[in-house]
Every structure is written in structure tokens, then in C-alpha cells.
Amino acid sequence: MCSIAVTGTGFPAGVGAEEGADVEWQVPEETAVAFEYNGRSHAVMMASPADLEDFALGFSLAEEIIGSAADIENIAVRETPLGFVVNLTVDPLRLLRGSLRSRSMEGRSGCGLCGVDSLVHAVREPRKIEASLEVDPAAVAAAFRALPDHQPMNRANRSVHAAAWCAPDGAIRLAREDVGRHNALDKLIGAVVRSGADPATGFVVMTSRCSFELVQKTAAVGIPLLATISAPTALALELARNANLTLGALSRRDTVILFR
């Protein structure tokens, strides 16, 4: 479940400090996950310690390190006293970023750019999406309503993000959770590809705001629609339009807003 039980002191509204009571709370685990390619360290992310093979594959595709899951010959996960090391064996000729720049610091769970060493590498132009997908706004709303049923970790700790891949009618096919929204999307992308499904035949809903990194990741694998609970940033909108990616947001009045 990636949660740990802890005890705190609860103070209901209007109750003084001397009237608190012990409350058990589930807090999410967060641990270091290092990605290596052919034994060479590339990035260390802070993440929930679950679905790490999905994470490794999704990260590799979303960051355009590889072009296809078939480029990976093996994924080996090793637990250490400091966290997890995930080594991906890849044909060097198949790596899309030949030098595989190592990130100079950890990627924190709330940040998809930590350690990126230049602005050129940070705000890369997303891929153009070729696929088109007709999705009724009602299907997006239905997916958001169903999303809590696919968040077992969040039910326990109320502290993690979720990303779900949905059929055009809004039915949720796969979902992944993580303390970081970027990680949740990476894990979802990896899960979809490992299932044998074509990411372009569905859309994604997420429990976060829409930052530009999520646009880059979604476009990299050809998903034509990304909907988040909070509104997109201006840069996310600009990049999405350049990539032919439709963005969606859920307004406070349970209204789906689409940005094309």
C-alpha cells in the first residue's frame, strides 16, 4: 500500500491544546529511485516505492530516452539501504539521447525538472500528436467521478496523486498512484505500454494541476487528450497547442473545460 501508520494529536475546530486526542494517520512512503541505463546513472527520483518497472519504462518513453518499449532488453530492480536502483539494459544504438546527460541532483517528487542542466533541455518542444480521438466532455466528467475508486493508496493516506488512462467513453482501464504527479504519469504510461495497448486510443485524467512537463510527457507517447482537476498553466497551454494536444480541466461547478 506504500503507507506507514503514525500517530499524531488531533484538535477539532474550537478545541484547546489541552483537549487533543491521539489520532492514527497513514502517511505515504517516499523513497529514492535511481534510474541507470546500461549501468550508467541518469536520474534519481523521489517516488512511491511501487510499480517501479512501469515507472522505468514510462519515464524512458516520456523523457524520449528511447523510442519504443522494444528498445529495452531488460529491467532489473534492486533494493538498497538507501532506496531502489532500476537498471535498464538498452542497445546503445537505440538511445535517442546519445550522451544521456546525468541529472546533477535528485528529482524531487513534486518537480519534474530538478537537476536538468540547461533551459534548452528543460523546455523542449513536444512531439506533434498525429492521432485524433473524439471524446465527449461527459466522458471526461465520468472518468473524474470514477477516479476515486481507482485510488486505493489515496484512500489510505489522502496524500498522493493519481493518473488514469481511459477509453473514449470514459471507462478507466488503468490507473497508477504516486507522491509525485509526474511519477504517477510516468507509471501510467509504462503500465499502458506494458499492457500492449496503444496509448493514442485513450485519454488521461489526473488529480493534479497541468504543468508543462505533463504536456511534454503526454505528447511524447501520442496521447491526444490530457485532463487534470486543476487548470493548466499558460506554458502548458502553449505547448499543448503546438503539439495538437487537447487539455481539459474540471471547474468547481463540475463542468469540464476543454482547451483545443
Phi, psi and omega per residue, in radians:
M1 nan -0.258 3.123
C2 1.061 0.601 3.088
S3 -2.315 2.650 3.133
I4 -2.192 2.353 3.130
A5 -1.399 2.262 3.066
V6 -2.299 2.876 3.131
T7 -2.073 2.279 3.057
G8 -2.209 -3.060 3.112
T9 -1.957 2.124 -3.105
G10 -1.663 2.440 3.132
F11 -2.251 1.693 3.082
P12 -1.015 2.719 -3.137
A13 -0.951 2.291 3.106
G14 1.521 -0.003 -3.120
V15 -1.692 2.369 -3.139
G16 -1.303 2.924 -3.076
A17 -1.063 -0.500 -3.104
E18 -1.417 -0.073 -3.056
E19 -1.928 0.223 3.133
G20 -1.190 2.766 3.136
A21 -2.314 2.629 3.120
D22 -1.106 2.387 3.125
V23 -2.312 2.263 3.060
E24 -1.508 2.382 -3.077
W25 -2.352 2.481 3.038
Q26 -1.671 2.148 3.106
V27 -1.953 2.532 -3.094
P28 -1.307 2.524 3.008
E29 -1.318 2.554 3.074
E30 -2.445 2.172 -3.062
T31 -2.470 2.833 3.132
A32 -1.363 2.336 3.068
V33 -2.205 1.981 -3.116
A34 -1.706 2.300 3.068
F35 -1.786 2.204 3.050
E36 -2.064 2.495 3.046
Y37 -2.063 2.018 -3.084
N38 0.947 0.684 3.084
G39 1.470 -0.047 -3.125
R40 -1.781 2.214 -3.104
S41 -1.178 2.368 3.136
H42 -2.082 -0.800 -3.083
A43 -2.703 2.629 3.015
V44 -2.131 2.075 -3.114
M45 -1.918 2.571 3.008
M46 -1.666 2.124 -2.953
A47 -2.646 2.943 2.970
S48 -1.276 2.345 -3.048
P49 -1.410 1.120 3.117
A50 -2.569 2.676 3.073
D51 0.955 0.790 -3.023
L52 -1.274 -0.514 3.066
E53 -1.213 -0.699 3.027
D54 -1.034 -0.769 -3.124
F55 -1.023 -0.841 -3.093
A56 -1.098 -0.785 -3.140
L57 -1.176 -0.818 -3.122
G58 -1.093 -0.737 3.093
F59 -1.056 -0.763 -3.106
S60 -1.111 -0.688 3.120
L61 -1.319 -0.774 -3.070
A62 -1.192 -0.537 3.095
E63 -1.574 0.067 3.101
E64 1.002 0.679 3.024
I65 -1.392 -0.591 3.037
I66 -2.233 2.865 -3.137
G67 -1.795 -0.232 -3.078
S68 -2.750 2.622 3.067
A69 -1.055 -0.481 3.140
A70 -1.156 -0.278 3.125
D71 -1.263 -0.324 -3.121
I72 -1.595 2.167 3.134
E73 -1.521 -0.539 -3.107
N74 -2.845 2.573 3.011
I75 -2.174 2.119 -3.128
A76 -2.094 2.179 -3.139
V77 -1.842 2.230 -3.134
R78 -2.235 2.211 3.093
E79 -1.532 2.410 3.113
T80 -2.237 2.948 3.098
P81 -1.054 -0.365 -3.095
L82 -1.750 -0.105 -3.098
G83 2.595 -2.527 -3.108
F84 -2.147 2.500 3.017
V85 -2.015 2.193 3.109
V86 -2.004 1.965 3.139
N87 -1.788 2.210 3.104
L88 -1.874 2.173 3.068
T89 -1.612 2.065 -3.056
V90 -2.328 2.439 3.008
D91 -1.033 2.093 -3.097
P92 -0.935 -0.518 -3.129
L93 -1.270 -0.245 -3.106
R94 -1.671 -0.113 -3.137
L95 -1.271 2.215 -3.091
L96 -1.382 -0.455 3.053
R97 -1.868 1.631 -2.961
G98 -0.912 -0.757 -3.058
S99 -1.464 -0.264 -3.090
L100 0.773 1.199 -3.135
R101 -0.902 2.211 3.076
S102 -1.373 2.334 3.077
R103 -1.265 2.399 -2.992
S104 -1.413 -0.142 3.106
M105 -2.636 3.109 -3.081
E106 -1.288 2.671 2.994
G107 -1.603 1.863 -3.095
R108 -1.197 2.742 -3.018
S109 -1.069 -0.478 -3.130
G110 -1.667 0.090 -3.017
C111 -2.368 2.224 3.128
G112 -1.647 0.060 -3.030
L113 -2.129 -0.074 -3.057
C114 -0.948 2.263 3.101
G115 1.554 -0.156 3.062
V116 -1.174 2.310 -2.878
D117 -1.669 0.071 3.066
S118 -2.780 2.760 3.122
L119 -1.137 -0.566 3.125
V120 -1.040 -0.724 -3.116
H121 -1.361 -0.420 -3.082
A122 -1.303 -0.956 -3.056
V123 -1.826 1.263 3.127
R124 -1.424 2.572 3.127
E125 -1.191 2.242 -3.111
P126 -1.266 2.787 3.068
R127 -1.156 2.598 3.014
K128 -1.318 2.310 3.123
I129 -1.550 2.165 -3.104
E130 -1.548 -0.568 -3.053
A131 -1.303 2.602 3.011
S132 -2.086 2.572 -3.092
L133 -2.488 2.139 3.101
E134 -1.493 1.994 3.140
V135 -2.236 2.152 3.094
D136 -1.284 2.402 3.084
P137 -0.924 -0.529 3.105
A138 -1.120 -0.541 3.105
A139 -1.215 -0.650 3.083
V140 -1.135 -0.768 3.108
A141 -1.079 -0.689 3.122
A142 -1.119 -0.681 3.121
A143 -1.122 -0.737 3.100
F144 -1.096 -0.693 3.128
R145 -1.136 -0.607 -3.101
A146 -1.448 -0.296 -3.014
L147 -0.992 -0.726 3.137
P148 -0.993 -0.500 3.122
D149 -1.221 -0.216 -3.124
H150 -1.939 0.381 -3.106
Q151 -2.167 1.143 -3.126
P152 -1.101 -0.622 3.135
M153 -1.160 -0.740 -3.130
N154 -1.205 -0.538 3.072
R155 -1.085 -0.571 -3.118
A156 -1.388 -0.703 -3.003
N157 -2.106 -0.188 3.104
R158 0.927 0.636 -3.003
S159 -2.422 0.094 -3.030
V160 -2.162 2.801 3.108
H161 -1.602 2.792 3.066
A162 -2.339 2.598 3.002
A163 -2.295 2.348 -3.108
A164 -2.276 2.453 3.068
W165 -1.770 2.259 -2.967
C166 -2.163 2.600 2.987
A167 -1.230 2.822 -3.126
P168 -0.976 -0.427 3.120
D169 -1.476 0.016 3.108
G170 1.687 -0.094 3.108
A171 -1.199 2.260 -3.135
I172 -1.385 2.157 -3.132
R173 -1.683 -0.677 -3.131
L174 -2.565 2.595 3.086
A175 -2.552 2.605 3.080
R176 -2.420 2.623 -3.126
E177 -2.167 2.686 3.084
D178 -2.905 2.787 3.079
V179 -1.151 -0.414 3.122
G180 -1.937 2.397 -3.108
R181 -1.157 -0.649 3.129
H182 -1.126 -0.715 3.127
N183 -1.120 -0.722 3.134
A184 -1.043 -0.716 3.122
L185 -1.199 -0.736 3.081
D186 -1.010 -0.799 -3.132
K187 -1.101 -0.694 3.127
L188 -1.132 -0.799 3.124
I189 -1.010 -0.794 3.113
G190 -1.075 -0.712 -3.136
A191 -1.141 -0.729 3.141
V192 -1.100 -0.823 -3.110
V193 -1.154 -0.718 3.136
R194 -1.158 -0.432 3.113
S195 -1.308 -0.223 -3.109
G196 1.598 -0.017 3.140
A197 -1.393 2.732 3.058
D198 -1.573 2.017 -3.105
P199 -0.957 -0.513 -3.073
A200 -1.238 -0.182 -3.116
T201 -1.587 0.104 3.118
G202 -2.499 -3.076 3.104
F203 -2.295 2.935 -3.050
V204 -2.059 2.407 2.946
V205 -2.087 2.532 -3.101
M206 -2.413 2.749 -3.091
T207 -1.592 0.247 -3.021
S208 -2.049 -3.080 2.899
R209 -1.346 2.935 3.140
C210 -1.846 1.750 3.053
S211 -1.602 2.911 -3.032
F212 -1.165 -0.465 3.123
E213 -1.121 -0.604 3.101
L214 -1.160 -0.615 3.068
V215 -1.107 -0.802 3.137
Q216 -1.028 -0.796 -3.099
K217 -1.160 -0.764 -3.123
T218 -1.122 -0.780 -3.140
A219 -1.144 -0.573 -3.090
A220 -1.042 -0.505 -3.124
V221 -1.902 0.163 2.986
G222 1.414 0.259 3.099
I223 -1.285 2.191 -2.964
P224 -1.495 -0.171 -3.116
L225 -2.535 2.291 3.090
L226 -2.237 2.106 3.136
A227 -2.071 2.326 -3.137
T228 -2.185 2.767 -3.107
I229 -1.164 -0.665 3.109
S230 -1.766 2.866 -3.049
A231 -1.212 2.717 3.072
P232 -1.329 2.739 3.009
T233 -1.351 2.906 3.132
A234 -1.089 -0.697 3.138
L235 -1.185 -0.665 3.090
A236 -1.052 -0.745 3.116
L237 -1.099 -0.760 -3.130
E238 -1.079 -0.830 -3.127
L239 -1.163 -0.662 -3.137
A240 -1.104 -0.733 3.127
R241 -1.137 -0.663 3.096
N242 -1.149 -0.472 -3.092
A243 -1.685 0.028 -3.059
N244 1.095 0.558 3.133
L245 -1.766 2.195 3.060
T246 -1.444 2.286 3.061
L247 -1.870 2.595 3.097
G248 -2.320 2.691 3.078
A249 -2.502 2.662 3.137
L250 -1.784 2.036 -3.134
S251 -1.377 2.973 -3.092
R252 -1.138 -0.357 -3.121
R253 -1.713 0.459 3.100
D254 1.058 0.611 3.093
T255 -1.918 2.292 3.098
V256 -1.510 2.240 3.080
I257 -1.922 2.203 3.116
L258 -1.883 2.379 3.097
F259 -2.014 1.973 -3.108
R260 -1.936 nan nan
